[in-house]
């Protein structure tokens, strides 16, 4: 089910900090016009930690309505409270989402058994395909390969978004999970080695700005043209680094604002880029 490139879309805000649904719908059209495989609303890039539950579901519902079945909608509904994750996932399904992205429980640092039971219960309670999201730099817990293999054997758990940073772990996950379990990159910069090892695609930040270019990049990997993918990767790496000049989603939202797609508005504790970094980003976008 999960193959290709999906955009972890930003959540635009109006100047007063409220949701900017009009700009969100325009961003979605921009993505679909540029052949993206799907939209991932209210993930980390969508500033989910600062959205209320009502706003969270509103963004998912408007995304599903705007997409209207043309591409997949993978709704971010993760939480470190299993019951809250279940409720968000149920509401996302009612809104029309095709699948759910579930970040590993953060801050409370469960054991591997606790992580397994968390995902298992969500999968049992809501009949919706689930993508496990492993990003230990944010959650404080790595989902180990043995746990991922157990999860891959459960109904409704269809894929993993891998952002552990360990190519060895990613390769072992691809090796030990079933062929129909998709391993997606959760980091633009490691997409080349992940796909060369047998991964299925990417959930991307950079595709917010350059969707067709990122589609072309991932398509090369899906076709097995790794020489072509390496050449394009060399051109893309400076852009990937620029997207990490400060914490995501600050650079990508600033870039979209510079390109007049959205207002440059964040919710605290996130705030604008430091002036020197914003200038570096603006200069880069002019020349890229």
C-alpha positions, 0 to 999 in steps of 0.5 A: 500500500505504501510506496513512493513519496508522501509529503509531511505537510506543514500547518499554515497559520493566519497572522493571529495564529489561527488555522489558515485552511485556505493556504492548507488547501492551496498547498495540497493542490500544489502537491497533487499537481506535482504528482505526490503519492500522498499527504501526511497532515499533523505530523511533527512538520505540521506542528501537531504538539501545539494544535488542540484535539479539535484543531488536529481533527479539523486539519485532517478533515479538511485535508481529506476533503481537499484531497477527495480521494486523489491521493492517500491521506496518512493522518498523524494521530500519535500520542504517548497516551495510548487511549488518546492515540486510539481516539484520534485515530478513530476520529481520523478514520471517520474524517476519511483518512486512508491510514494513520502515522503513529509516532513512538510514545515519547517522554514516558520512555516505555520498554520495548514490550510497552511499545509493542502493546501500545501499537498492538492496542491501537491496531486492534481498536481501530481498523485502519492501516498504521505506519509506525514512526521511529524517531528516537531523537525526538521520543527518547526511545528507539524501536528495536528491530526485534520489536519492529518484526513483532509489529510487522506481523500484526494486522493493520500495521503496514509500514514504518517511517524510519528516522532512527539514523542507523542505516544498519538498523534500517537494513536489518529491518528490511531484511527481517520484516515481510516483503509486504511491510513497507520501510519508508525513510523519515529523513530526506537525507537518508533516502538514497541508502534506504531505497538502495537497501530495499526501502519503499519510499519517503515521507518528506519535508523537502517535498513541501517546497519541491514536490516534483523534484522529490517525486523524480528522486524517489521514482529513480529509486523505485525503478532501480536507477541508483546511478541516476538517484546518486547524481540527483542526490548530490544536487539535493544534499545542499537543500537537505542540509538547509532544511536542517539549519534549525529545528524542523519545521522552522526552515521549511515553513520559512522557505514556503513563506519566502516563496509566498505560499504561506504566512511565516507564523509559528506557535510557541514554543516554536518561533522564527529562524534566527536572522542570519539563518533566514538570510542564508535560507533566502539566498540559497532558495534564489540560487537552487 
